[in-house]
Amino acid sequence: MDTTARRRANPTAWFAFWAGLAGLLLMPIPLFIGLILGGGLSLIAAVLAVIALFKGLARGGAGIAPVVFAAIFIALTWGGISIGGGTIW
């Protein structure tokens, strides 16, 4: 398998990665905007990360790294929201 095909082996993992990163970056916006945008994107990223994890495990571990980073971004976003990120000015 060449590198191009291997890189595209798990596009769901990359979408979860980018959605998780966008959620983390949008979460600090005050007045509940960050809660809605960042929290919503992190929920989508969480669902996609679980799907991508199962797909990656079925393919022998292809595309697991973006899922791990997505999980880190999701945890940071939810941690930030739990201490008031996106709601407090």
Contacts in CASP RR format, 6 or more apart in sequence:
PFRMAT RR
TARGET T0000
AUTHOR 0000-0000-0000
METHOD contacts of the structure
MODEL  1
MDTTARRRANPTAWFAFWAGLAGLLLMPIPLFIGLILGGGLSLIAAVLAV
IALFKGLARGGAGIAPVVFAAIFIALTWGGISIGGGTIW
6 62 0 8 1.000
9 56 0 8 1.000
9 59 0 8 1.000
9 62 0 8 1.000
9 63 0 8 1.000
10 52 0 8 1.000
10 55 0 8 1.000
10 56 0 8 1.000
10 59 0 8 1.000
10 62 0 8 1.000
10 63 0 8 1.000
10 64 0 8 1.000
10 66 0 8 1.000
10 67 0 8 1.000
12 48 0 8 1.000
12 51 0 8 1.000
12 52 0 8 1.000
12 55 0 8 1.000
13 48 0 8 1.000
13 49 0 8 1.000
13 52 0 8 1.000
13 53 0 8 1.000
13 55 0 8 1.000
13 56 0 8 1.000
13 63 0 8 1.000
13 64 0 8 1.000
13 65 0 8 1.000
13 66 0 8 1.000
13 67 0 8 1.000
13 70 0 8 1.000
14 66 0 8 1.000
15 48 0 8 1.000
15 52 0 8 1.000
16 45 0 8 1.000
16 46 0 8 1.000
16 48 0 8 1.000
16 49 0 8 1.000
16 51 0 8 1.000
16 52 0 8 1.000
16 66 0 8 1.000
16 67 0 8 1.000
16 70 0 8 1.000
17 45 0 8 1.000
17 66 0 8 1.000
17 67 0 8 1.000
17 69 0 8 1.000
17 70 0 8 1.000
17 73 0 8 1.000
19 41 0 8 1.000
19 42 0 8 1.000
19 44 0 8 1.000
19 45 0 8 1.000
19 48 0 8 1.000
19 70 0 8 1.000
20 41 0 8 1.000
20 42 0 8 1.000
20 45 0 8 1.000
20 70 0 8 1.000
20 73 0 8 1.000
20 74 0 8 1.000
20 77 0 8 1.000
21 70 0 8 1.000
21 73 0 8 1.000
22 38 0 8 1.000
22 41 0 8 1.000
23 37 0 8 1.000
23 38 0 8 1.000
23 39 0 8 1.000
23 40 0 8 1.000
23 41 0 8 1.000
23 42 0 8 1.000
23 45 0 8 1.000
23 73 0 8 1.000
23 77 0 8 1.000
24 38 0 8 1.000
24 42 0 8 1.000
24 73 0 8 1.000
24 76 0 8 1.000
24 77 0 8 1.000
26 34 0 8 1.000
26 37 0 8 1.000
26 38 0 8 1.000
26 41 0 8 1.000
27 34 0 8 1.000
27 35 0 8 1.000
27 37 0 8 1.000
27 38 0 8 1.000
27 39 0 8 1.000
27 42 0 8 1.000
27 77 0 8 1.000
27 80 0 8 1.000
27 81 0 8 1.000
27 85 0 8 1.000
27 86 0 8 1.000
28 34 0 8 1.000
28 85 0 8 1.000
28 86 0 8 1.000
29 37 0 8 1.000
29 86 0 8 1.000
30 85 0 8 1.000
30 86 0 8 1.000
30 87 0 8 1.000
30 88 0 8 1.000
30 89 0 8 1.000
31 86 0 8 1.000
31 87 0 8 1.000
31 89 0 8 1.000
32 86 0 8 1.000
32 87 0 8 1.000
33 86 0 8 1.000
34 85 0 8 1.000
34 86 0 8 1.000
35 81 0 8 1.000
35 85 0 8 1.000
35 86 0 8 1.000
35 87 0 8 1.000
38 77 0 8 1.000
38 81 0 8 1.000
38 86 0 8 1.000
39 77 0 8 1.000
39 78 0 8 1.000
39 81 0 8 1.000
42 73 0 8 1.000
42 74 0 8 1.000
42 77 0 8 1.000
42 78 0 8 1.000
45 70 0 8 1.000
45 73 0 8 1.000
45 74 0 8 1.000
46 74 0 8 1.000
48 70 0 8 1.000
49 67 0 8 1.000
49 70 0 8 1.000
49 71 0 8 1.000
49 74 0 8 1.000
52 63 0 8 1.000
52 66 0 8 1.000
52 67 0 8 1.000
52 70 0 8 1.000
53 64 0 8 1.000
53 67 0 8 1.000
56 62 0 8 1.000
56 63 0 8 1.000
56 64 0 8 1.000
56 67 0 8 1.000
57 64 0 8 1.000
81 87 0 8 1.000
END
